Amino acid sequence: MTDIPLTVIEIVSPSQADTEILAKFEQYFNAGVKSCWLVMPSLKAIAVYSAIGQYEFFKENTTLVDWATGIEIPLNEVFV
């Protein structure tokens, strides 16, 4: 791959530690990624990180808005 993606999406699994996920996000941001999404299927929610420690939390029946990329997605279309 020659281009850095604008967004990275991680789906949390029960075996992943928060520190492991945030370490990955830090590497992604250092590489130039603009946003990282943490998808939490059990909560029907997505946290959109714009930097480490800076995120917005979106729950079911709301519209996710990623200000870094302009992406907007109704979560009722994600968690069917």
C-alpha angles and dihedrals in degrees: 000000000000101000125064112235117242093224136027121200122204122186109209117234127197091249096056121097121217090238091055092052094046091049089056091048091051090054091048093051091047088054092054104265110153099209141007123207121207108200115203107189095182090058095036086232142120128205113207112206120201091177137348106296093011116096145133121225119219123190132192117296092030131097117249111226119192104196093189094061105018092240116150122185129171105231092217084071091053101044103045 
